[in-house]
């Protein structure tokens, strides 16, 4: 019964390193987004300063990383 009382975290902490993950599966994307929403420091490390946790932005940073000269924000959503 104890095993059901302790929530299990799904996801590899290495996914939180910008540029490490490459192509993300949907569960990996959900894990990263949850972690980003819960940590202002991690969001800043990912270059997200305007609380725009878009799928496209997360996938881009997960695969390509962040260039130091781009910080504090490298990714901008496409103009419609």
C-alpha positions as CSV (number, residue, x, y, z in Angstrom):
1,X,0.0,0.0,0.0
2,X,2.9,2.4,0.7
3,X,3.9,2.4,-2.9
4,X,0.7,4.2,-3.8
5,X,1.2,7.0,-1.3
6,X,4.5,8.2,-2.6
7,X,4.2,9.9,-6.0
8,X,6.6,8.6,-8.6
9,X,8.4,11.3,-10.7
10,X,8.5,10.3,-14.3
11,X,11.3,11.8,-16.3
12,X,15.1,12.0,-16.5
13,X,16.7,15.1,-14.9
14,X,19.1,15.2,-17.9
15,X,16.1,16.3,-20.0
16,X,16.3,19.6,-18.1
17,X,19.6,20.4,-19.6
18,X,19.1,22.7,-22.7
19,X,20.2,20.9,-25.8
20,X,20.6,17.5,-24.2
21,X,17.3,15.8,-25.2
22,X,17.1,16.1,-28.9
23,X,13.6,14.9,-30.2
24,X,11.1,14.8,-27.3
25,X,8.3,12.3,-26.8
26,X,5.1,13.7,-25.4
27,X,5.7,12.4,-21.9
28,X,9.2,14.0,-21.9
29,X,7.7,17.3,-23.1
30,X,5.1,17.1,-20.3
31,X,7.9,16.4,-17.7
32,X,10.0,19.4,-18.9
33,X,7.0,21.7,-19.0
34,X,6.0,20.7,-15.5
35,X,9.5,21.4,-14.2
36,X,9.8,24.7,-16.0
37,X,6.4,25.9,-14.6
38,X,7.5,25.0,-11.1
39,X,10.9,26.7,-11.2
40,X,11.6,30.3,-12.2
41,X,15.3,29.6,-12.1
42,X,15.1,26.7,-14.5
43,X,12.8,28.7,-16.8
44,X,15.5,31.5,-16.8
45,X,18.1,28.9,-17.6
46,X,16.0,27.8,-20.6
47,X,15.7,31.4,-21.7
48,X,12.0,31.7,-20.9
49,X,11.3,35.0,-19.2
50,X,7.8,35.9,-20.4
51,X,6.2,32.6,-19.1
52,X,5.6,31.4,-22.6
53,X,5.8,27.6,-22.2
54,X,4.9,26.8,-25.7
55,X,5.5,23.3,-27.1
56,X,7.5,24.6,-30.0
57,X,9.8,26.7,-27.8
58,X,10.4,23.8,-25.4
59,X,11.2,21.4,-28.2
60,X,13.6,23.9,-29.8
61,X,15.6,24.5,-26.6
62,X,15.6,20.8,-25.8
63,X,17.1,19.9,-29.1
64,X,19.3,22.9,-29.9
65,X,20.1,24.4,-26.5
66,X,20.6,28.1,-25.7
67,X,23.5,30.2,-26.9
68,X,24.9,32.4,-24.1
69,X,24.8,35.5,-26.2
70,X,21.0,35.0,-26.7
71,X,20.2,35.1,-23.0
72,X,17.9,36.1,-21.3
73,X,15.6,35.0,-24.2
74,X,16.5,33.3,-27.5
75,X,13.3,31.9,-28.6
76,X,10.4,33.9,-29.9
77,X,7.1,32.5,-31.1
78,X,6.4,32.9,-34.8
79,X,4.5,36.0,-35.8
80,X,1.0,35.3,-37.1
